[in-house]
Amino acid sequence: MSYLFRLTLLSSALFFLSYVFISSALAAFWPLIRRRAVGWNDRALYRLRIAPLVAASALVGFLVIPSFLFLEPLETREAMSIRALAFAFGGVVVVIAGTLSVLLACWRTARFVAACTKVEGLANTGFDSVAIEIPGRAPMLAVAGAYQPTIVVSRQLRRLLAPGEIQAAIHHELAHIHRHDNLKKLVLRFSRFPFLAGLERTWLNAAELAADDYAATSEVAAVDLASALLKVASASGVSRLPDLAISLVPETDGALRVRVERLLSWKPPSGEQSSVSDLWRPAVLAVLPLVLGYSPLLRQVHELTELFIR
């Protein structure tokens, strides 16, 4: 077995093991902190959701691969055990399945956007960029696409909402663009894992609240946005959205009620940040000992990987 091929199989196997283990631990841990996490901001929730993918990739990229390259002799011709090969196959399946899911989502979204009609600016809304318009009876406003997000607006919505309400709603969708929320959804499609759908829904709800805060720059704007939410939610009809899209109105009435109540009780932001946003500090403190003891750690990792592949 060649040197680089053996390294590839080893990396794939350990990525699969660490990714599944950390994801399973997060899935088991999430129900215990779900109620408390409702008050967390969207950035903290998203970091928590992608932690298994980031941690598994970091483990392979900063420990497994360097330990193999620096400490494994080039002339080694050791064979890998059936168990290690099975885990390596699992890693390949995870990467291929995630990549196909991403490509499929991009393809469906691109087809949806290409089938729509361009609108050169929205009159009386203060929004001058190019948007696309879809026909249909349901009022709908959304952002579609991850790399080049586009405002998607239905004709019925332009008829239903007043100019101030449309402007507030569009500012809400622009917040999703500025915060790259559809790109984040694309990463989640790559790292799909059972039993983490609840955490993803909680993040999406928090992302909607963050976009509301972005759009509600004054009491008038907050009231206009709340009014737009209620009008769109109460209108009949359903518009199908592509995979990489975030709509103005959430799927659940509970999330909508919370958003409307927050907007109607709008107050100027205090400028205080949640303590959850400071989670990077303990993370840095945890990584610091690894940096200081990096060379001995690589030796230990190499010894463990030798035991693993036998």
Backbone hydrogen bonds in HBPLUS format (Angstrom, degrees):
<---DONOR---> <-ACCEPTOR-->    atom                        ^
c    i                          cat <-CA-CA->   ^        H-A-AA   ^      H-
h    n   atom  resd res      DA  || num        DHA   H-A  angle D-A-AA Bond
n    s   type  num  typ     dist DA aas  dist angle  dist       angle   num
A0006-ARG N   A0002-SER O   2.97 MM   4  6.05 152.2  2.05 143.7 151.3     1
A0007-LEU N   A0003-TYR O   3.03 MM   4  6.33 150.4  2.12 143.6 152.2     2
A0008-THR N   A0004-LEU O   2.91 MM   4  6.16 153.5  1.98 145.3 152.1     3
A0009-LEU N   A0005-PHE O   3.01 MM   4  6.27 162.0  2.04 148.7 152.7     4
A0010-LEU N   A0006-ARG O   2.95 MM   4  6.09 161.2  1.99 147.3 153.0     5
A0011-SER N   A0007-LEU O   2.92 MM   4  6.05 163.6  1.95 150.1 154.6     6
A0012-SER N   A0008-THR O   2.97 MM   4  6.11 160.6  2.01 147.7 153.3     7
A0013-ALA N   A0009-LEU O   2.94 MM   4  6.10 159.2  1.98 149.0 154.6     8
A0014-LEU N   A0010-LEU O   3.04 MM   4  6.23 168.9  2.05 155.0 157.3     9
A0015-PHE N   A0011-SER O   2.88 MM   4  5.94 149.4  1.98 145.1 154.1    10
A0016-PHE N   A0012-SER O   3.01 MM   4  6.14 160.8  2.04 145.5 150.3    11
A0017-LEU N   A0013-ALA O   3.02 MM   4  6.29 163.6  2.04 149.3 153.6    12
A0018-SER N   A0014-LEU O   3.01 MM   4  6.02 171.0  2.02 145.2 148.2    13
A0019-TYR N   A0015-PHE O   2.84 MM   4  5.81 159.4  1.89 149.0 155.8    14
A0020-VAL N   A0016-PHE O   2.99 MM   4  6.00 168.6  2.00 149.8 153.2    15
A0021-PHE N   A0017-LEU O   2.96 MM   4  6.01 159.8  2.00 146.1 152.6    16
A0022-ILE N   A0018-SER O   2.95 MM   4  5.97 171.0  1.96 149.3 152.1    17
A0023-SER N   A0019-TYR O   2.97 MM   4  5.94 158.4  2.02 143.7 150.7    18
A0024-SER N   A0020-VAL O   2.89 MM   4  5.90 156.2  1.95 143.5 150.3    19
A0025-ALA N   A0021-PHE O   2.95 MM   4  6.16 155.3  2.01 145.8 152.8    20
A0026-LEU N   A0022-ILE O   2.92 MM   4  6.13 155.6  1.98 146.4 152.9    21
A0027-ALA N   A0023-SER O   2.88 MM   4  6.10 156.4  1.94 147.1 153.8    22
A0028-ALA N   A0024-SER O   2.97 MM   4  6.20 148.3  2.07 144.5 152.6    23
A0029-PHE N   A0025-ALA O   2.88 MM   4  5.99 143.6  2.01 141.6 152.4    24
A0030-TRP N   A0026-LEU O   2.83 MM   4  5.80 144.6  1.96 150.0 157.2    25
A0032-LEU N   A0029-PHE O   3.09 MM   3  5.57 138.0  2.27 112.6 123.9    26
A0033-ILE N   A0030-TRP O   3.04 MM   3  5.41 141.4  2.19 111.8 122.0    27
A0034-ARG N   A0030-TRP O   2.93 MM   4  5.71 115.2  2.36 154.7 172.5    28
A0037-ALA N   A0033-ILE O   2.83 MM   4  5.94 149.8  1.92 155.1 165.0    29
A0038-VAL N   A0035-ARG O   3.41 MM   3  5.54 156.6  2.47  99.9 106.5    30
A0040-TRP N   A0037-ALA O   3.00 MM   3  5.10 162.3  2.03 108.3 113.9    31
A0045-LEU N   A0041-ASN O   3.22 MM   4  6.50 162.7  2.25 153.8 158.8    32
A0046-TYR N   A0042-ASP O   2.94 MM   4  6.07 154.7  2.00 146.1 152.9    33
A0047-ARG N   A0043-ARG O   2.99 MM   4  6.19 159.2  2.03 147.3 153.0    34
A0048-LEU N   A0044-ALA O   3.03 MM   4  6.24 152.4  2.11 143.2 150.8    35
A0049-ARG N   A0045-LEU O   2.97 MM   4  6.24 151.7  2.06 142.9 150.6    36
A0050-ILE N   A0046-TYR O   3.01 MM   4  6.28 159.1  2.06 156.4 160.1    37
A0051-ALA N   A0048-LEU O   3.36 MM   3  5.14 155.3  2.42  95.9 102.9    38
A0054-VAL N   A0050-ILE O   2.99 MM   4  6.22 168.2  2.01 162.4 166.2    39
A0055-ALA N   A0051-ALA O   2.78 MM   4  5.78 167.7  1.80 156.9 160.8    40
A0056-ALA N   A0052-PRO O   2.95 MM   4  5.95 164.8  1.97 146.7 151.3    41
A0057-SER N   A0053-LEU O   3.03 MM   4  6.06 159.6  2.07 142.8 148.9    42
A0058-ALA N   A0054-VAL O   2.87 MM   4  6.00 155.4  1.93 147.1 154.4    43
A0059-LEU N   A0055-ALA O   2.90 MM   4  6.05 155.4  1.96 147.1 153.8    44
A0060-VAL N   A0056-ALA O   3.16 MM   4  6.38 161.6  2.19 146.5 150.3    45
A0061-GLY N   A0057-SER O   2.80 MM   4  5.89 165.0  1.82 150.4 155.7    46
A0062-PHE N   A0058-ALA O   2.84 MM   4  5.56 161.5  1.87 145.8 150.0    47
A0063-LEU N   A0059-LEU O   3.10 MM   4  5.40 136.4  2.30 127.0 135.6    48
A0064-VAL N   A0059-LEU O   3.08 MM   5  6.47 163.1  2.11 150.7 156.0    49
A0065-ILE N   A0060-VAL O   2.97 MM   5  5.93 173.4  1.97 160.2 160.6    50
A0067-SER N   A0063-LEU O   3.01 MM   4  5.90 157.2  2.07 143.3 150.6    51
A0068-PHE N   A0064-VAL O   3.08 MM   4  6.23 152.1  2.16 147.6 155.0    52
A0069-LEU N   A0065-ILE O   2.95 MM   4  6.16 167.6  1.97 159.4 162.5    53
A0070-PHE N   A0066-PRO O   2.93 MM   4  5.92 161.8  1.96 153.4 157.5    54
A0071-LEU N   A0067-SER O   3.08 MM   4  5.70 147.2  2.19 133.3 141.6    55
A0072-GLU N   A0068-PHE O   2.93 MM   4  5.03 148.2  2.03 132.7 137.6    56
A0076-THR N   A0073-PRO O   3.28 MM   3  5.60 165.9  2.30 111.3 114.0    57
A0081-SER N   A0309-ILE O   2.75 MM 228  5.52 145.8  1.87 142.9 153.7    58
A0085-LEU N   A0081-SER O   2.99 MM   4  6.28 156.6  2.04 149.8 156.9    59
A0086-ALA N   A0082-ILE O   2.92 MM   4  6.13 147.9  2.02 146.4 154.8    60
A0087-PHE N   A0083-ARG O   3.10 MM   4  6.43 157.5  2.15 149.9 155.0    61
A0088-ALA N   A0084-ALA O   2.91 MM   4  6.16 151.1  2.00 144.3 153.1    62
A0089-PHE N   A0085-LEU O   2.94 MM   4  6.18 151.9  2.02 143.7 150.7    63
A0090-GLY N   A0086-ALA O   3.02 MM   4  6.34 148.3  2.12 141.0 149.9    64
A0091-GLY N   A0087-PHE O   2.99 MM   4  6.37 149.2  2.08 146.7 154.3    65
A0092-VAL N   A0088-ALA O   3.05 MM   4  6.40 154.3  2.12 147.9 154.6    66
A0093-VAL N   A0089-PHE O   2.95 MM   4  6.22 155.5  2.01 149.7 156.3    67
A0094-VAL N   A0090-GLY O   3.01 MM   4  6.26 157.3  2.06 148.5 154.0    68
A0095-VAL N   A0091-GLY O   3.10 MM   4  6.35 164.9  2.12 150.7 153.7    69
A0096-ILE N   A0092-VAL O   2.92 MM   4  6.06 167.4  1.93 153.4 157.3    70
A0097-ALA N   A0093-VAL O   2.83 MM   4  5.82 166.0  1.85 150.6 155.4    71
A0098-GLY N   A0094-VAL O   2.98 MM   4  6.02 158.4  2.03 143.2 149.6    72
A0099-THR N   A0095-VAL O   2.93 MM   4  6.07 156.6  1.99 145.8 152.4    73
A0100-LEU N   A0096-ILE O   2.92 MM   4  6.11 163.5  1.94 154.0 158.0    74
A0101-SER N   A0097-ALA O   2.99 MM   4  6.13 153.2  2.07 143.7 151.2    75
A0102-VAL N   A0098-GLY O   3.04 MM   4  6.26 152.7  2.11 144.6 151.5    76
A0103-LEU N   A0099-THR O   2.95 MM   4  6.21 164.9  1.97 152.9 156.8    77
A0104-LEU N   A0100-LEU O   2.90 MM   4  6.00 158.0  1.95 147.2 153.3    78
A0105-ALA N   A0101-SER O   3.05 MM   4  6.17 157.9  2.10 142.2 148.1    79
A0106-CYS N   A0102-VAL O   2.97 MM   4  6.22 161.0  2.01 152.0 157.1    80
A0107-TRP N   A0103-LEU O   2.93 MM   4  6.08 157.1  1.98 145.9 152.4    81
A0108-ARG N   A0104-LEU O   2.98 MM   4  6.16 166.0  2.00 152.3 155.4    82
A0109-THR N   A0105-ALA O   3.03 MM   4  6.14 159.4  2.07 145.6 151.7    83
A0110-ALA N   A0106-CYS O   2.89 MM   4  6.00 157.8  1.94 147.1 153.5    84
A0111-ARG N   A0107-TRP O   3.02 MM   4  6.22 156.7  2.07 148.4 154.1    85
A0112-PHE N   A0108-ARG O   3.06 MM   4  6.27 155.5  2.12 143.8 150.4    86
A0113-VAL N   A0109-THR O   2.98 MM   4  6.24 165.1  2.00 154.9 157.9    87
A0114-ALA N   A0110-ALA O   2.96 MM   4  6.06 160.2  2.00 147.7 153.5    88
A0115-ALA N   A0111-ARG O   3.15 MM   4  6.25 137.1  2.34 140.9 150.4    89
A0116-CYS N   A0113-VAL O   3.18 MM   3  5.44 162.0  2.22 109.0 114.5    90
A0117-THR N   A0133-GLU O   3.18 MM  16  5.16 166.1  2.20 154.0 150.0    91
A0133-GLU N   A0117-THR O   2.58 MM  16  5.16 160.5  1.61 155.7 162.3    92
A0119-VAL N   A0131-ALA O   2.70 MM  12  5.18 164.9  1.73 144.4 142.6    93
A0121-GLY N   A0119-VAL O   2.84 MM   2  5.71 125.5  2.14 113.6  97.0    94
A0131-ALA N   A0119-VAL O   3.18 MM  12  5.18 173.7  2.18 150.1 150.8    95
A0122-LEU N   A0127-PHE O   3.30 MM   5  5.94 175.9  2.30 169.6 170.4    96
A0132-ILE N   A0151-ILE O   2.93 MM  19  6.27 163.5  1.95 165.4 170.7    97
A0153-VAL N   A0132-ILE O   2.96 MM  21  6.34 164.9  1.98 161.9 166.5    98
A0134-ILE N   A0153-VAL O   3.09 MM  19  6.37 146.8  2.21 133.6 142.3    99
A0154-SER N   A0140-MET O   2.95 MM  14  5.32 146.0  2.07 161.9 161.4   100
A0248-LEU N   A0141-LEU O   2.85 MM 107  5.63 141.2  2.01 176.0 168.9   101
A0142-ALA N   A0152-VAL O   2.88 MM  10  5.10 154.1  1.95 147.1 153.8   102
A0152-VAL N   A0142-ALA O   2.77 MM  10  5.10 172.1  1.77 154.5 153.4   103
A0143-VAL N   A0246-ILE O   3.04 MM 103  5.43 149.4  2.14 137.3 145.5   104
A0246-ILE N   A0143-VAL O   3.00 MM 103  5.43 147.1  2.11 142.6 152.4   105
A0144-ALA N   A0150-THR O   2.94 MM   6  5.31 162.7  1.97 151.7 154.1   106
A0150-THR N   A0144-ALA O   2.81 MM   6  5.31 154.7  1.87 147.1 155.2   107
A0145-GLY N   A0244-LEU O   2.84 MM  99  5.47 160.0  1.88 164.8 168.7   108
A0158-ARG N   A0154-SER O   3.43 MM   4  6.82 154.7  2.50 146.2 151.7   109
A0159-ARG N   A0155-ARG O   3.21 MM   4  6.56 139.2  2.38 143.2 154.3   110
A0160-LEU N   A0156-GLN O   2.92 MM   4  6.07 141.2  2.08 142.0 153.2   111
A0161-LEU N   A0157-LEU O   3.06 MM   4  6.06 170.0  2.07 159.1 158.2   112
A0165-GLU N   A0162-ALA O   3.02 MM   3  5.21 119.4  2.40 103.6 118.9   113
A0166-ILE N   A0162-ALA O   2.92 MM   4  6.22 156.8  1.97 159.8 167.3   114
A0167-GLN N   A0163-PRO O   2.95 MM   4  6.15 160.1  1.99 151.1 156.4   115
A0168-ALA N   A0164-GLY O   3.06 MM   4  6.25 159.8  2.10 143.4 148.4   116
A0169-ALA N   A0165-GLU O   2.94 MM   4  6.08 157.9  1.99 145.6 152.1   117
A0170-ILE N   A0166-ILE O   2.85 MM   4  6.05 157.2  1.90 151.1 157.1   118
A0171-HIS N   A0167-GLN O   2.99 MM   4  6.19 156.9  2.05 147.1 153.3   119
A0172-HIS N   A0168-ALA O   3.07 MM   4  6.32 142.7  2.22 139.0 149.0   120
A0173-GLU N   A0169-ALA O   3.10 MM   4  6.52 151.7  2.18 144.0 150.8   121
A0174-LEU N   A0170-ILE O   2.82 MM   4  6.12 150.6  1.90 150.4 159.7   122
A0175-ALA N   A0171-HIS O   3.10 MM   4  6.30 138.1  2.28 136.8 146.4   123
A0175-ALA N   A0172-HIS O   3.17 MM   3  5.24 129.2  2.45  94.0 107.1   124
A0176-HIS N   A0173-GLU O   3.07 MM   3  5.21 122.5  2.41  97.6 111.3   125
A0177-ILE N   A0173-GLU O   3.25 MM   4  6.70 146.2  2.37 141.5 150.7   126
A0177-ILE N   A0174-LEU O   3.09 MM   3  4.96 118.1  2.49  90.3 105.8   127
A0178-HIS N   A0174-LEU O   2.90 MM   4  6.23 165.6  1.93 156.1 158.8   128
A0179-ARG N   A0175-ALA O   2.93 MM   4  6.04 144.1  2.06 144.9 154.6   129
A0181-ASP N   A0176-HIS O   3.10 MM   5  5.35 166.9  2.11 153.3 156.4   130
A0180-HIS N   A0177-ILE O   3.11 MM   3  5.08 160.5  2.15 103.9 109.7   131
A0184-LYS N   A0180-HIS O   3.05 MM   4  6.37 148.5  2.16 144.2 153.3   132
A0185-LYS N   A0181-ASP O   2.95 MM   4  6.27 147.4  2.06 141.5 150.4   133
A0186-LEU N   A0182-ASN O   2.99 MM   4  6.28 141.1  2.15 137.5 147.9   134
A0187-VAL N   A0183-LEU O   3.14 MM   4  6.53 150.0  2.23 145.1 151.7   135
A0188-LEU N   A0184-LYS O   3.06 MM   4  6.40 151.6  2.14 145.0 153.1   136
A0189-ARG N   A0185-LYS O   2.99 MM   4  6.30 142.3  2.13 142.7 152.5   137
A0190-PHE N   A0186-LEU O   3.22 MM   4  6.59 144.2  2.36 140.9 149.8   138
A0190-PHE N   A0187-VAL O   3.12 MM   3  5.15 122.6  2.47  93.8 108.1   139
A0191-SER N   A0187-VAL O   3.10 MM   4  6.41 145.6  2.22 143.8 153.3   140
A0200-GLU N   A0196-LEU O   3.17 MM   4  6.50 154.8  2.24 147.4 154.4   141
A0201-ARG N   A0197-ALA O   2.94 MM   4  6.23 154.1  2.01 149.8 156.5   142
A0202-THR N   A0198-GLY O   3.03 MM   4  6.25 154.9  2.09 144.2 151.0   143
A0203-TRP N   A0199-LEU O   2.98 MM   4  6.26 152.3  2.06 144.6 152.0   144
A0204-LEU N   A0200-GLU O   2.93 MM   4  6.21 159.1  1.97 148.8 154.3   145
A0205-ASN N   A0201-ARG O   2.95 MM   4  6.20 158.8  1.99 150.5 155.6   146
A0206-ALA N   A0202-THR O   3.02 MM   4  6.24 155.6  2.08 143.8 150.5   147
A0207-ALA N   A0203-TRP O   2.78 MM   4  6.07 146.7  1.89 149.1 159.5   148
A0208-GLU N   A0204-LEU O   2.99 MM   4  6.29 147.0  2.10 145.0 153.1   149
A0209-LEU N   A0205-ASN O   3.09 MM   4  6.44 153.6  2.16 144.9 151.8   150
A0210-ALA N   A0206-ALA O   2.95 MM   4  6.22 154.0  2.02 145.7 152.8   151
A0211-ALA N   A0207-ALA O   2.98 MM   4  6.19 151.7  2.06 142.7 150.1   152
A0212-ASP N   A0208-GLU O   2.89 MM   4  6.14 149.3  1.98 145.1 154.0   153
A0213-ASP N   A0209-LEU O   2.97 MM   4  6.27 156.9  2.02 147.9 153.4   154
A0214-TYR N   A0210-ALA O   3.05 MM   4  6.32 145.9  2.17 139.8 149.1   155
A0215-ALA N   A0211-ALA O   3.01 MM   4  6.27 154.1  2.08 147.0 153.0   156
A0216-ALA N   A0212-ASP O   2.83 MM   4  5.94 150.4  1.92 153.7 162.2   157
A0217-THR N   A0215-ALA O   2.95 MM   2  5.73 128.5  2.23 109.3  93.9   158
A0222-ALA N   A0218-SER O   2.96 MM   4  6.18 153.4  2.03 147.4 155.1   159
A0223-VAL N   A0219-GLU O   3.01 MM   4  6.23 158.6  2.06 147.1 152.0   160
A0224-ASP N   A0220-VAL O   2.92 MM   4  6.16 158.8  1.96 150.1 156.5   161
A0225-LEU N   A0221-ALA O   2.93 MM   4  6.11 156.3  1.99 145.9 151.9   162
A0226-ALA N   A0222-ALA O   2.96 MM   4  6.18 159.9  2.00 147.3 153.0   163
A0227-SER N   A0223-VAL O   2.90 MM   4  6.07 157.5  1.95 148.5 154.7   164
A0228-ALA N   A0224-ASP O   2.93 MM   4  6.16 153.3  2.00 144.3 151.7   165
A0229-LEU N   A0225-LEU O   2.94 MM   4  6.20 158.6  1.99 151.5 156.7   166
A0230-LEU N   A0226-ALA O   3.10 MM   4  6.34 162.6  2.13 149.4 153.2   167
A0231-LYS N   A0227-SER O   2.97 MM   4  6.16 161.4  2.01 150.8 156.1   168
A0232-VAL N   A0228-ALA O   2.98 MM   4  6.09 167.8  1.99 153.0 156.3   169
A0233-ALA N   A0229-LEU O   2.93 MM   4  5.99 159.8  1.97 147.7 154.1   170
A0234-SER N   A0230-LEU O   2.98 MM   4  5.99 148.7  2.08 143.2 150.8   171
A0235-ALA N   A0231-LYS O   3.19 MM   4  6.25 127.1  2.48 137.9 149.5   172
A0256-LEU N   A0252-THR O   3.31 MM   4  6.59 157.7  2.36 143.2 149.4   173
A0257-ARG N   A0253-ASP O   2.85 MM   4  6.07 157.8  1.90 152.8 158.4   174
A0258-VAL N   A0254-GLY O   3.14 MM   4  6.38 159.5  2.18 148.0 152.8   175
A0259-ARG N   A0255-ALA O   3.11 MM   4  6.32 159.9  2.16 147.2 152.4   176
A0260-VAL N   A0256-LEU O   2.98 MM   4  6.21 165.6  2.00 156.4 159.7   177
A0261-GLU N   A0257-ARG O   3.01 MM   4  6.14 164.2  2.03 150.6 155.0   178
A0262-ARG N   A0258-VAL O   3.02 MM   4  6.20 157.7  2.07 148.0 153.9   179
A0263-LEU N   A0259-ARG O   2.98 MM   4  6.20 157.3  2.03 148.7 155.1   180
A0264-LEU N   A0260-VAL O   2.93 MM   4  6.13 160.1  1.97 152.9 157.9   181
A0265-SER N   A0261-GLU O   3.11 MM   4  6.21 134.0  2.34 138.3 149.3   182
A0266-TRP N   A0263-LEU O   3.21 MM   3  4.99 141.0  2.37 113.8 109.5   183
A0277-SER N   A0274-SER O   3.08 MM   3  5.65 146.2  2.20 111.6 119.6   184
A0278-ASP N   A0275-SER O   3.07 MM   3  5.45 160.6  2.11 110.1 116.3   185
A0279-LEU N   A0276-VAL O   3.23 MM   3  5.69 141.9  2.39 122.4 120.3   186
A0281-ARG N   A0278-ASP O   3.17 MM   3  5.95 158.1  2.22 119.9 124.4   187
A0283-ALA N   A0279-LEU O   3.41 MM   4  6.57 152.2  2.49 141.2 149.1   188
A0284-VAL N   A0280-TRP O   2.91 MM   4  6.12 150.8  2.00 147.5 153.7   189
A0285-LEU N   A0281-ARG O   3.08 MM   4  6.40 160.9  2.12 152.4 157.7   190
A0286-ALA N   A0282-PRO O   2.92 MM   4  6.09 141.1  2.07 139.8 150.0   191
A0287-VAL N   A0283-ALA O   3.04 MM   4  6.28 143.8  2.17 143.2 152.4   192
A0288-LEU N   A0284-VAL O   2.99 MM   4  6.10 143.6  2.12 149.5 158.5   193
A0290-LEU N   A0287-VAL O   2.97 MM   3  5.24 121.7  2.32 105.1 120.6   194
A0291-VAL N   A0287-VAL O   3.09 MM   4  6.47 147.4  2.20 152.5 162.5   195
A0291-VAL N   A0288-LEU O   3.09 MM   3  5.17 121.0  2.45  98.6 113.1   196
A0292-LEU N   A0288-LEU O   3.08 MM   4  6.39 161.8  2.11 156.8 161.3   197
A0293-GLY N   A0289-PRO O   3.00 MM   4  6.12 148.6  2.10 142.9 151.0   198
A0297-LEU N   A0293-GLY O   3.06 MM   4  6.09 150.7  2.15 146.9 156.1   199
A0298-LEU N   A0294-TYR O   2.93 MM   4  6.20 149.8  2.02 151.4 158.5   200
A0299-ARG N   A0295-SER O   3.33 MM   4  6.69 152.1  2.41 146.7 153.3   201
A0300-GLN N   A0296-PRO O   3.10 MM   4  6.46 154.6  2.17 147.4 154.0   202
A0301-VAL N   A0297-LEU O   2.87 MM   4  6.14 161.0  1.91 154.6 160.0   203
A0302-HIS N   A0298-LEU O   2.92 MM   4  6.09 155.1  1.98 145.2 151.9   204
A0303-GLU N   A0299-ARG O   3.05 MM   4  6.30 155.1  2.12 145.0 151.1   205
A0304-LEU N   A0300-GLN O   3.00 MM   4  6.27 156.7  2.06 148.8 155.1   206
A0305-THR N   A0301-VAL O   2.90 MM   4  6.14 157.3  1.95 150.8 157.0   207
A0306-GLU N   A0302-HIS O   2.99 MM   4  6.17 146.5  2.10 143.0 151.8   208
A0307-LEU N   A0303-GLU O   3.14 MM   4  6.46 151.6  2.23 142.8 149.6   209
A0308-PHE N   A0304-LEU O   2.93 MM   4  6.15 144.0  2.06 141.6 152.6   210
A0309-ILE N   A0305-THR O   3.08 MM   4  6.24 155.5  2.14 149.3 152.1   211
